[in-house]
Amino acid sequence: MAKLVSKTYGDALFETALESGNLDAYWEEVKAVKTAMDENPQLFQLMTHPKIVKEEKIKIIEDIFAGKTIPEIVGLMCMIVEKDHFAQMGEVFAYFIDRVKEFKNIGTAYVTSAMPLSDAQKAAVEKRLLETTKYVKFEMHYDVDSALIGGMVIRIGDRVVDSSVRTKLYDLTRELSKIQLKAGECAP
């Protein structure tokens, strides 16, 4: 249900932004609103409290965001509150942001390496990703996990490229186990 809500409202906002010719402005505003909401968990608690009526919740949204962000975004937020879907507001905005990035061919890559990468290594990874994907730009996120032993794991959406030593050792161990099993089957 939450996925349907985020897709439905996210698509509607995307189409509105596209039709207005202000896709970049909507994108920036939605990112700012999502950040403001993420940084204020009290707002989430207030807006999902069962004893506060919808009209009061809508007034709160209007008081906070009206005049400070694009009216259509405020209208969408009020509509989402009216339909009792405020709990999915962050997912709606995340879906919209992802949809805009796909439209602009901006990928998001999560790179985990065994040791911190130098700036030159980071640039080389990004360059290689740009050469081997459809994206024209990447938002890069780097993390370090010493358990990888060496190499790196790169995740873009649902695609994962794992060249870590840990995975290679695991695969090698699995292959050796199969060989031992087959050798054991042949023994009298």
C-alpha positions in Angstrom: 0.0 0.0 0.0 2.8 2.5 0.9 4.5 1.8 -2.4 1.3 2.6 -4.3 0.8 5.8 -2.3 4.3 7.0 -2.9 4.1 6.1 -6.6 0.6 7.7 -7.1 1.4 11.0 -5.5 5.0 11.1 -6.6 4.0 10.6 -10.2 1.3 13.3 -9.9 3.9 15.7 -8.5 6.4 14.8 -11.2 3.9 15.4 -14.0 2.8 18.7 -12.5 6.5 19.8 -12.2 7.2 18.7 -15.8 4.1 20.5 -17.2 5.0 23.7 -15.3 8.4 23.7 -16.9 9.9 24.2 -13.4 11.2 20.7 -12.8 14.4 21.9 -11.2 12.6 24.3 -8.9 10.2 21.6 -7.7 13.1 19.2 -7.2 15.0 21.6 -5.0 11.9 22.5 -3.1 10.9 18.9 -2.5 14.5 18.1 -1.3 14.4 21.0 1.1 10.9 20.1 2.5 11.9 16.4 2.9 15.1 17.5 4.7 13.1 19.8 7.0 10.7 17.0 7.8 13.5 14.4 8.3 15.2 16.8 10.7 12.0 17.4 12.7 10.6 14.1 14.0 8.3 16.1 16.3 6.4 17.2 13.2 5.9 13.5 12.2 4.6 12.7 15.7 2.3 15.6 15.7 0.9 14.9 12.1 0.4 11.2 12.9 -1.2 11.7 16.3 -4.7 10.1 16.2 -6.3 12.8 18.5 -5.4 15.7 16.2 -8.1 16.2 13.5 -7.3 16.5 9.8 -8.3 20.2 9.6 -5.8 21.0 12.3 -3.1 19.0 10.6 -3.8 20.8 7.3 -3.6 24.1 9.1 -0.2 23.1 10.6 1.1 22.2 7.1 -0.1 25.5 5.7 1.3 27.5 8.6 4.7 25.9 8.2 5.1 25.7 4.4 2.6 28.1 2.6 4.4 31.1 1.2 7.8 29.4 1.7 7.5 26.7 -1.0 5.7 26.1 -4.3 1.9 26.2 -3.8 1.4 22.9 -5.6 3.7 21.1 -3.2 1.8 22.5 -0.2 -1.4 21.5 -1.9 -0.1 18.0 -2.4 0.9 17.8 1.2 -2.5 18.9 2.3 -4.2 16.3 0.0 -1.9 13.6 1.5 -3.0 14.6 5.0 -6.6 14.7 3.9 -6.3 11.1 2.7 -4.6 10.0 6.0 -1.3 9.2 4.3 1.0 11.6 6.1 3.1 8.7 7.4 4.1 8.0 3.7 4.9 11.7 2.9 8.7 11.0 3.1 8.3 8.1 0.7 6.3 10.2 -1.7 9.0 12.8 -1.7 11.8 10.2 -2.0 10.0 8.6 -5.0 9.6 12.1 -6.7 13.3 12.8 -6.1 14.3 9.4 -7.6 12.0 9.9 -10.5 13.6 13.3 -11.3 17.1 11.8 -11.0 16.1 9.1 -13.5 14.6 11.6 -15.8 17.8 13.6 -15.7 20.0 10.5 -16.0 21.6 11.1 -12.6 22.6 7.8 -10.9 23.2 7.2 -7.2 26.1 4.9 -6.4 27.0 3.4 -3.1 30.6 2.3 -3.0 31.9 0.3 -0.1 35.7 -0.4 0.1 37.9 -2.1 2.6 40.0 1.0 3.1 39.3 4.7 2.5 39.7 5.7 -1.2 41.8 8.6 -2.2 40.3 11.5 -4.3 42.0 10.0 -7.4 40.5 6.6 -6.7 37.1 8.1 -6.2 37.4 10.0 -9.4 38.5 6.8 -11.3 35.5 4.9 -9.9 33.1 7.6 -10.9 34.6 7.9 -14.4 34.4 4.2 -14.9 30.7 4.2 -13.8 29.9 7.0 -16.2 31.6 5.0 -19.0 29.7 1.8 -18.3 26.2 3.1 -17.5 23.5 5.3 -19.1 24.0 8.0 -16.4 25.5 11.4 -17.2 26.2 12.2 -13.6 26.4 10.4 -10.3 25.7 11.1 -6.7 28.5 9.2 -5.0 28.3 7.8 -1.5 31.4 6.2 0.0 31.7 3.8 3.0 34.4 1.7 4.5 34.0 -1.9 5.7 37.2 -3.5 6.7 35.5 -6.9 6.6 35.7 -6.8 2.8 39.5 -7.4 3.2 40.2 -5.8 -0.2 38.3 -4.7 -3.3 35.0 -3.0 -3.2 31.2 -3.4 -3.6 29.3 -1.0 -5.8 25.5 -0.7 -5.6 23.5 1.3 -8.1 19.7 0.8 -7.6 19.1 -2.9 -7.5 22.4 -3.8 -9.3 25.4 -4.8 -7.3 29.0 -5.4 -8.4 31.0 -7.2 -5.7 34.7 -7.5 -6.3 35.6 -7.8 -2.7 38.2 -10.3 -1.5 35.7 -11.5 1.1 33.2 -12.5 -1.6 36.0 -14.1 -3.8 37.1 -16.2 -0.8 33.5 -17.2 -0.1 33.0 -18.2 -3.7 36.3 -20.1 -3.7 35.4 -22.0 -0.5 32.0 -22.9 -2.0 33.7 -24.2 -5.1 36.2 -26.3 -3.1 33.3 -27.7 -1.1 31.6 -28.9 -4.3 34.9 -30.5 -5.5 35.3 -32.3 -2.1 31.7 -33.5 -2.3 32.2 -34.9 -5.8 35.5 -36.5 -4.8 33.8 -38.1 -1.8 31.0 -39.4 -4.0 33.5 -41.3 -6.2 35.2 -43.0 -3.3 34.1 -46.7 -2.6 
